[in-house]
Every structure is written in structure tokens, then in C-alpha cells.
């Protein structure tokens, strides 16, 4: 019969393994890669300071079909158009509960929408968990790396394999370096037409035309 006890055995920390030659080379390569503009067909449409940003989520405009980006912060909620980058709605005193506790509860955080998506709940990824799409149907990929932790870098790539396996600026692009604030979330919209990077202090958005750059 098993005897249960609340006393956990003391863990003896072992020596940290040294980085392999391959790992050291990869780290040097990532550290040396400068920030580059995202390649065509992507274009950056917005940089918005948002103090105390907690998380972001995507929704679709019921009339235009545009991607919408919901931003949740200590100062309220904001809604950005994913095609123009414009802020389309703001709620400085949102409902206090941003956790979906209804019958269709989701493990990801969610918040009430506003503006054209008022009355709907929007899943949000950020400080309290959740996640956004890291790939698109036509082969774009996002990866977050931290060769100089805690500063994180966002890599955009296209095609198969690791983003940093091909030439920088040809197969992968270091598009964002979160060296001044904590990275909260990064990902594509469900449509794959909007790319967002959110830190604790700002939001950056990129867009592409529907169907642009699809892989053969």
C-alpha cells in the first residue's frame, strides 16, 4: 500500500548544460540580426502608445469584414481597424469582468466588444494567458525568440522550417524587438490579413490585401 506524504524530497540542482556549438551560432545569428521592415505584401499601418496594455484580441467588422483589434489596458478598452490602423471606438469605463464564465466558457481570456462588435465577446491574449494564431493558411509564420532574455524579438518568416534557417531579409525577418517593454502578445488575425504585436506600452499593426502573397 502506498504511503502518501507531504514532504517533498529536496531537489539537488545540477550543473547548467553548456550551449552546443550549433546553439551558440544560432544565438549569435539572432543577436546580430537588425530589425527590418516586414516584406511585401505586408505594410505597417499603426504604432499606438497604450499605457498599461494587458492584452489584445481580434474580431471581424460585421458590415465591412475588416479585421478589428481589441486592446485591453488599465485605462480602458480600444478598438482599432486592422486595415487602416485607425482607432474606431474607445471605452474608458468597460465592464469589470473580462472573463467568460458563460456556458461556452473558453480557457482563453475574453472581454466584451465595443463599437461595431458591441454585444459580442472577444477572446483576448496577453498578460493573463490565451494565444493568437502564429501561422497563416498560405505559409507565413511568427516566432518569438529571446537570445538576450528578457528582451524578446518577433521573427516573421515564410515557408517551411525554422525562420532563422535561411538568409535574414530573404527567408525570415526580425520585425520587432521588445527591448523597452514586456511583450504581451503577437499573432495573426484569423483571416491572416492582420499581424499584431502588443507590448505593455504599445500596439503595432501590419496589414496586407486579402489574398496577397498567397503561396502556390
N, C-alpha and C positions, 0 to 999 in steps of 0.2 A: 504494500500500500504506500502511495506517495505521501510524503510528509511535506506540507507546504510551510514556507517560512517567509517572513517579510524582510529578512536580512539579505541584501544583495551582496554577492561576492565583490570584493574590491577589484576594480579594473586596473590592470597594470598597463600604462601607456607604453606602446612600443616606439621604436625609432621611426621617424617620418621617412618614407621612401624617397630617394632622390629622383629627380626628373630624369627620364631617359634622354638620350641624345635627340631622338625624334621630338619629344615633348619640349625640350629646350629650344630646338629650332623653330617649332610652331609658335612658341611663346614669343620669341624674338621677332618672328614674322608679323604677328598680330600687333606687337608693340610698335613696330616700325611703320605700320600702315596708316597713312594720314586719312583724315575724314574727307570723303569725296561726295560730290552731288550724286544722288540716285540716278541711274542711267535712264535713257528713254525707254519706254514712254512715260516713265514717272516724272512728275514735276512737283516741287514743293509749293504748297499753297498757303501754309499758315504756320506762324510761330506765335503762340499766345501765352504770355505770362499768367500763371494761375497759382497764386499762393496757397499752400496747404492742400495741394491736389492729392486726393485719396485714390481715385480710380476712374476708369473710362469704360464706355460700352458703346456698341453700335446698334442703330435702328435704321429703318427704311422709311423715307417720307411717303405717306400714303397717297399723295397726289402726283409728285414728280418722280418718285422712285429713287431720288438721290440718297446716298448714304448719309446718315446723321451720326454725329459723335456726341454722346452724353458725357459730360465732365462733372465729376462729383468732387467737391472740395469743402474745406471748413467754412468757406464763405458762401456756400450755396451750390446750386446746380446750373450748368450752362449747356446749351445745345449748339453745335457747330454743323454747318453744311459741309459735307465731305467732298463736294465738287468745287465750291467757291472759297471755302475756308472761313466764311462769314459766320459770326455768332448770330443765331436766329432767335434764340429765346434765353431768358435768364430767370431763375427763381432764387431769390436771396433768403427765403424762409421756407425751404421744402419740408415735406413730411419727414418727421424724425426717423421713421423706420425704413431702413433701406435693405431689409432682409425679407425675402419672400418666404412667408410662413403659411401660404395657402395650400390647397390640396395638390397643386402641381409644383411643390417646393423643389428647388434646384440647389445642388450643393454650391453653385456659384452665387455670389452676391448679386442682388438685383435691386433696382431703385425705380420709383415711379417716373414715367416720362413727363415731358412738358412740351409746350408749343404744339406742333402738329402731331406729336405722339403722346399727348396727354391722355390719361386713362389706360395706358399700357405700362407694363413693367419692362425694364431694360436690364439685361444681365450686364454686370459690371465686374471688371478685373482690376486688381490693384493691391493696395496695402493689405486688404483682408482676405485675399485669395482670388480664385477664379482664374480664367485664362482666355486668351484670344487666339484666333487662327494664326498659325505660323507658316502655313503654306497656302498656295492658290491652286486652282484646278489646272492652270496652264504652266506650272513649274517654277513659280517664284517662291523663295524660301527666306525665312528670317531666323537668325540665331543670335543669342545674347552670350557674349564671352566676357571674361574678366581676367585678362592676363596680368593686370596690376590691381587685384582686388583691394578695395571695394568698388573701384571705378569700372563701370560696365560699358561695353561697346555693342552697338547693334550692327550686325552684318546682314546685308541683302545679297542674295545670290540667285542664280537661275540654272536649272538643270539638276542632274543627279550628283551625288557625292557631297563631301564636306565643302562648305562655302570657301574655305581657305586652301583648297587643294589645287586651285588654278591660279592664273595671274590676277593680282589685285588690280581692279579697274577694268577687267575684261570678263572674268567669271564671277567675281564677288567684289562687293563694295562696302567699305566701312562708312556707314552713312550717319552715325550718331555716336557721340562719346559723352557719356553721363559722368563727367568728372567734377561737376559742381553741385549736383543734386542727386538724390536717390532715384533710381529707375523704378517706376511704379508698374508700367505695363507697356508692351509693344505687340503689335499684331496687325493682321489684315481684317478688313470687314468681311462678312460672309460672302459678299459679291466679288471680293478680290480686287475691287477698284479703288479702295482707300487703304492707306498704310498710316498707322498712328504710332507715335512714341510719346509716352507720358512720363514725366518725372514729378518729383514732389513740388516742383516750382513752375512747370510749363508744359505745354502741349505742342507737338509738331505734327503736321499732316502733309501727306503726299497723295496725289491722285493720278489716275490715268483714264483715258477714254474707254468706254465699255468695249471690250473685245480687242483693245490694242495690245500688241505684243504677244498674242497667243502663240503657243508653240505648235509647230506642225506635228 
